[in-house]
Amino acid sequence: MDANDYKEQPTEIDALDQKILKLITKNARIPFLEVARMRSIRCGYSSKGSAFV
């Protein structure tokens, strides 16, 4: 590995990402499930207890 492996890559933010960012900017303590409900995103937990969207 060299220094180039750790450089940030440009990321495009779509409309859904922008809406989610707006919600968490207003309230950083908002639960993920509430964000999902407000944005009509399907989310839940796997049988191993880890969250998925």
C-alpha positions as CSV (number, residue, x, y, z in Angstrom):
1,M,0.0,0.0,0.0
2,D,1.1,3.5,-0.7
3,A,-0.2,7.0,0.1
4,N,-2.5,6.9,-3.0
5,D,-4.5,4.1,-1.4
6,Y,-5.8,6.5,1.3
7,K,-6.8,9.5,-0.9
8,E,-10.4,10.5,-0.7
9,Q,-12.4,9.8,-3.8
10,P,-15.1,12.3,-5.0
11,T,-18.6,11.1,-4.1
12,E,-21.8,12.2,-5.8
13,I,-24.7,13.0,-3.5
14,D,-28.1,12.2,-4.9
15,A,-31.4,13.8,-3.9
16,L,-32.2,11.2,-1.3
17,D,-28.7,11.7,0.3
18,Q,-29.3,15.4,0.4
19,K,-32.7,14.9,2.1
20,I,-31.2,12.6,4.7
21,L,-28.3,15.1,5.4
22,K,-30.8,17.9,5.8
23,L,-32.7,15.8,8.5
24,I,-29.6,14.9,10.5
25,T,-28.2,18.4,10.2
26,K,-31.4,19.7,11.9
27,N,-31.2,17.0,14.6
28,A,-28.0,14.9,14.9
29,R,-29.7,12.7,17.5
30,I,-32.5,11.5,15.2
31,P,-32.7,7.7,15.2
32,F,-31.9,6.0,11.9
33,L,-35.2,4.3,11.9
34,E,-37.0,7.6,12.1
35,V,-35.0,9.0,9.2
36,A,-35.9,5.9,7.2
37,R,-39.6,6.3,7.9
38,M,-39.5,10.0,7.0
39,R,-37.8,9.2,3.7
40,S,-39.8,6.0,3.0
41,I,-36.7,3.8,3.2
42,R,-37.0,0.1,4.0
43,C,-34.8,-0.8,6.9
44,G,-34.5,-3.4,9.6
45,Y,-32.3,-5.8,11.3
46,S,-30.8,-9.1,10.1
47,S,-31.0,-12.2,12.1
48,K,-27.5,-11.5,13.4
49,G,-28.6,-8.2,14.9
50,S,-26.9,-5.9,12.4
51,A,-28.8,-3.1,10.7
52,F,-29.5,-3.0,7.0
53,V,-31.2,-0.6,4.7
